[in-house]
Amino acid sequence: MKHSFNAIVVDAGQAGLSLATRLAKESRKVAIVERKLFGGACPTKAMAASAHAAHLARRASNFGVQAGPMRVDLCAVKAQGRYR
């Protein structure tokens, strides 16, 4: 199957989605390429990545890794999403 596009947008973050929308409104055929999670802005992806890291840290002992108490700083998680 062969497809033709006027533009290919890599990353569906805030800028990528707005660019793809603008191009589509200009009657251009647009493809969006996203590595993993499609949709949601960068802050959403940052929060999902932080939740995954916390999950792995909490399960570290299952893999023979001993660590101290783990906590999540939600303010730092939110700040990371804004500046990625």
C-alpha distance (Angstrom), angle and dihedral (degrees) to the residues before:
residue distance angle dihedral
M1 . . .
K2 3.79 . .
H3 3.81 124.5 .
S4 3.79 131.1 -172.9
F5 3.80 124.0 -153.5
N6 3.77 135.1 -177.4
A7 3.80 90.6 -147.3
I8 3.79 139.4 11.0
V9 3.80 115.9 -154.7
V10 3.80 115.4 -157.3
D11 3.85 113.0 -151.2
A12 3.77 124.5 21.6
G13 3.80 95.1 -136.1
Q14 3.80 123.8 125.9
A15 3.81 95.9 -69.9
G16 3.80 94.6 39.8
L17 3.79 95.5 52.9
S18 3.80 93.9 45.7
L19 3.82 91.1 48.2
A20 3.81 92.2 48.7
T21 3.81 90.7 48.3
R22 3.79 92.4 49.8
L23 3.80 92.4 48.8
A24 3.81 91.9 47.6
K25 3.81 90.2 51.5
E26 3.81 86.4 55.3
S27 3.84 87.3 58.8
R28 3.79 93.8 -106.7
K29 3.80 120.6 143.6
V30 3.82 106.0 -119.9
A31 3.81 133.4 -170.3
I32 3.80 121.8 -163.6
V33 3.81 118.7 -152.1
E34 3.81 116.9 -161.5
R35 3.80 124.9 176.0
K36 3.79 98.6 -144.8
L37 3.81 127.4 -26.2
F38 3.78 114.2 40.1
G39 3.76 118.3 -155.8
G40 3.73 129.7 21.0
A41 3.74 123.8 82.3
C42 3.78 125.4 -92.6
P43 3.83 92.9 -87.2
T44 3.79 89.4 57.3
K45 3.79 91.8 51.0
A46 3.81 90.7 47.2
M47 3.80 90.8 53.3
A48 3.82 91.4 48.5
A49 3.82 90.8 50.1
S50 3.82 91.4 48.7
A51 3.81 91.3 49.5
H52 3.80 89.9 51.2
A53 3.83 91.1 49.7
A54 3.83 90.7 49.9
H55 3.80 90.4 49.4
L56 3.81 91.4 52.3
A57 3.82 91.7 46.3
R58 3.79 91.4 52.2
R59 3.82 90.0 51.3
A60 3.82 94.6 45.5
S61 3.82 92.9 108.8
N62 3.82 88.9 60.0
F63 3.81 86.1 65.5
G64 3.80 96.0 45.0
V65 3.81 94.4 -98.7
Q66 3.78 115.2 132.9
A67 3.80 115.9 -156.4
G68 3.77 135.7 164.7
P69 3.79 126.3 -109.2
M70 3.80 113.7 -44.3
R71 3.77 125.8 -145.6
V72 3.79 134.9 172.3
D73 3.82 120.6 -131.2
L74 3.81 101.2 -151.1
C75 3.81 92.9 -169.6
A76 3.82 90.0 57.0
V77 3.82 90.7 46.7
K78 3.80 91.3 52.7
A79 3.82 92.2 46.0
Q80 3.82 91.0 51.7
G81 3.81 90.6 55.9
R82 3.79 92.8 53.7
Y83 3.78 96.1 53.4
R84 3.82 104.0 37.6
